[in-house]
Amino acid sequence: MELTLNNGVTMPALGLGVFQSPPEQTTAAVEAALATGYRHIDTAAAYGNEREVGEGIRSSGLDRSDVFVETKVWVSDYGYDETLHAWDKATGKLGVDYLDLLILHQPAPDRFGKTIAAYKALETLLADGRVRAIGVSNFMPHHLEQLLAATDVVPAVNQVELHPFFTQPAVQAVDTDHGILTQAWSPIGGITFYPGWGESRRNVMEDPTLAAIGHTHGKSPAQIMLRWHLEQGRSAIPKSTNPARIAENFGVFDFELNADELAAIDALDTGVRNGPDPDEARLERFAMVIPEA
Ligand SMILES: NC(=O)c1ccc[n+]([C@@H]2O[C@H](COP(=O)([O-])OP(=O)(O)OC[C@H]3O[C@@H](n4cnc5c(N)ncnc54)[C@H](OP(=O)(O)O)[C@@H]3O)[C@@H](O)[C@H]2O)c1
């Protein structure tokens, strides 16, 4: 299933995420995904595995142009010149000469001016043909309004935390109003059950509503969540390093959810974010240096 971005570029709706995929497992995960039929990989400078993503793409035997490669600029590389150089670092590690989608990993509230300058560098990279589309991540409506007021190119994508327990209707509405595609991170609620991230969290994977809908269709809770994203027009980028789960997460094109099922999933929203607040400056994390290629 393909989605058309606001500049006419098409992107496979479902991609493989690689946050927390250890570098030594990332090449195999990318190979497994591409063998399964995925044609879209979402990585980031901050994940430390762009090199291994590139190796997986090359060893798949597919043409570069058959795979939609998405990566993210980290905050320590914000600023016009710094972000132009971040493209050199990312493409050098990935071993590619263009990116399909390059996004700012998050707004940096302590340096929003540099965030804007970074986006202007993305506009330059887009004009030069070094990226096919540009966008943002973790932008709330007020960040988007500030960005749109200061720049020329409307982001193609806003990648945000989005799963049945946290659906961000206000962000989705603003994205839609501006023609920005909403892309779901933690689309199967990974952040509600990542090992070591707080055992007291409510685990979306154990939700009885999802289990019941899954039972009706002979599908797993993960497959129900991914189908819900796709039917509501979002991109989703589930992460797995396990070949069986990589395949399971792609098994979502042979059934449909009805309006009642979609509404029942929508009703699970708690309005409570699991990930970091995008308005919080996480200075230690922001300072992480992205190595040269
Ligand atoms: N922009 C941002 O700030 C941001 C933040 C977070 C994530 N992301 C992106 O979004 C991607 C996905 O989000 P995520 O990694 O946070 O969470 P996710 O994809 O919702 O969930 C990943 C977790 O679910 C497990 N899993 C995968 N498939 C499963 C299945 N079918 N059944 C049960 N468990 C399953 C994975 O473990 P196994 O690997 O063991 O299968 C992993 O622990 C990331 O990889 C990254 O690319 C972006």
The ligand as an SDF file (V2000), in Angstrom:
LIG
                    3D

 48 52  0  0  0  0  0  0  0  0999 V2000
   10.7250    9.7980   16.0360 N   0  0  0  0  0  0  0  0  0  0  0  0
   10.8580    9.3060   17.2400 C   0  0  0  0  0  0  0  0  0  0  0  0
   11.0930   10.0360   18.2150 O   0  0  0  0  0  0  0  0  0  0  0  0
   10.7050    7.8330   17.4430 C   0  0  0  0  0  0  0  0  0  0  0  0
   10.5890    7.3010   18.7230 C   0  0  0  0  0  0  0  0  0  0  0  0
   10.4310    5.9320   18.8560 C   0  0  0  0  0  0  0  0  0  0  0  0
   10.3800    5.1280   17.7230 C   0  0  0  0  0  0  0  0  0  0  0  0
   10.5190    5.6770   16.4780 N   0  0  0  0  0  0  0  0  0  0  0  0
   10.4960    4.8570   15.2390 C   0  0  0  0  0  0  0  0  0  0  0  0
    9.3280    4.0480   15.2450 O   0  0  0  0  0  0  0  0  0  0  0  0
    9.7180    2.6880   15.1590 C   0  0  0  0  0  0  0  0  0  0  0  0
    8.7250    1.7930   15.8610 C   0  0  0  0  0  0  0  0  0  0  0  0
    8.4900    2.2290   17.1790 O   0  0  0  0  0  0  0  0  0  0  0  0
    9.0150    1.4230   18.4580 P   0  0  0  0  0  0  0  0  0  0  0  0
   10.2330    0.6560   18.1240 O   0  0  0  0  0  0  0  0  0  0  0  0
    9.0850    2.4420   19.5140 O   0  0  0  0  0  0  0  0  0  0  0  0
    7.8050    0.4720   18.8550 O   0  0  0  0  0  0  0  0  0  0  0  0
    6.8840   -0.5890   18.1060 P   0  0  0  0  0  0  0  0  0  0  0  0
    7.2890   -0.7930   16.7260 O   0  0  0  0  0  0  0  0  0  0  0  0
    5.4740   -0.1750   18.3940 O   0  0  0  0  0  0  0  0  0  0  0  0
    7.1740   -1.8990   18.9750 O   0  0  0  0  0  0  0  0  0  0  0  0
    8.4250   -2.5060   18.9580 C   0  0  0  0  0  0  0  0  0  0  0  0
    8.4540   -3.5580   20.0730 C   0  0  0  0  0  0  0  0  0  0  0  0
    7.4710   -4.5430   19.8090 O   0  0  0  0  0  0  0  0  0  0  0  0
    8.0580   -5.8350   19.6670 C   0  0  0  0  0  0  0  0  0  0  0  0
    7.2990   -6.4520   18.5790 N   0  0  0  0  0  0  0  0  0  0  0  0
    7.4490   -6.2370   17.2430 C   0  0  0  0  0  0  0  0  0  0  0  0
    6.5160   -6.9000   16.5560 N   0  0  0  0  0  0  0  0  0  0  0  0
    5.7460   -7.5530   17.4550 C   0  0  0  0  0  0  0  0  0  0  0  0
    4.6280   -8.4080   17.3530 C   0  0  0  0  0  0  0  0  0  0  0  0
    4.1140   -8.7080   16.1610 N   0  0  0  0  0  0  0  0  0  0  0  0
    4.1020   -8.9190   18.5050 N   0  0  0  0  0  0  0  0  0  0  0  0
    4.6410   -8.6050   19.7080 C   0  0  0  0  0  0  0  0  0  0  0  0
    5.7040   -7.7890   19.8740 N   0  0  0  0  0  0  0  0  0  0  0  0
    6.2460   -7.2730   18.7630 C   0  0  0  0  0  0  0  0  0  0  0  0
    9.5070   -5.5680   19.3660 C   0  0  0  0  0  0  0  0  0  0  0  0
   10.3290   -6.5940   19.8460 O   0  0  0  0  0  0  0  0  0  0  0  0
   11.1610   -7.5880   18.8520 P   0  0  0  0  0  0  0  0  0  0  0  0
   12.1680   -6.7500   18.1200 O   0  0  0  0  0  0  0  0  0  0  0  0
   11.7970   -8.5390   19.8100 O   0  0  0  0  0  0  0  0  0  0  0  0
   10.1520   -8.2240   17.9570 O   0  0  0  0  0  0  0  0  0  0  0  0
    9.7600   -4.2830   20.1650 C   0  0  0  0  0  0  0  0  0  0  0  0
   10.0050   -4.5670   21.5420 O   0  0  0  0  0  0  0  0  0  0  0  0
   11.1140    2.6830   15.7760 C   0  0  0  0  0  0  0  0  0  0  0  0
   11.8270    1.4990   15.5350 O   0  0  0  0  0  0  0  0  0  0  0  0
   11.6860    3.9100   15.1290 C   0  0  0  0  0  0  0  0  0  0  0  0
   12.0260    3.6280   13.7880 O   0  0  0  0  0  0  0  0  0  0  0  0
   10.6700    7.0160   16.3390 C   0  0  0  0  0  0  0  0  0  0  0  0
  1  2  1  0
  2  3  2  0
  2  4  1  0
  4  5  1  0
  4 48  2  0
  5  6  2  0
  6  7  1  0
  7  8  2  0
  8  9  1  0
  8 48  1  0
  9 10  1  0
  9 46  1  0
 10 11  1  0
 11 12  1  0
 11 44  1  0
 12 13  1  0
 13 14  1  0
 14 15  2  0
 14 16  1  0
 14 17  1  0
 17 18  1  0
 18 19  2  0
 18 20  1  0
 18 21  1  0
 21 22  1  0
 22 23  1  0
 23 24  1  0
 23 42  1  0
 24 25  1  0
 25 26  1  0
 25 36  1  0
 26 27  1  0
 26 35  1  0
 27 28  2  0
 28 29  1  0
 29 30  1  0
 29 35  2  0
 30 31  1  0
 30 32  2  0
 32 33  1  0
 33 34  2  0
 34 35  1  0
 36 37  1  0
 36 42  1  0
 37 38  1  0
 38 39  2  0
 38 40  1  0
 38 41  1  0
 42 43  1  0
 44 45  1  0
 44 46  1  0
 46 47  1  0
M  CHG  2   8   1  16  -1
M  END
$$$$
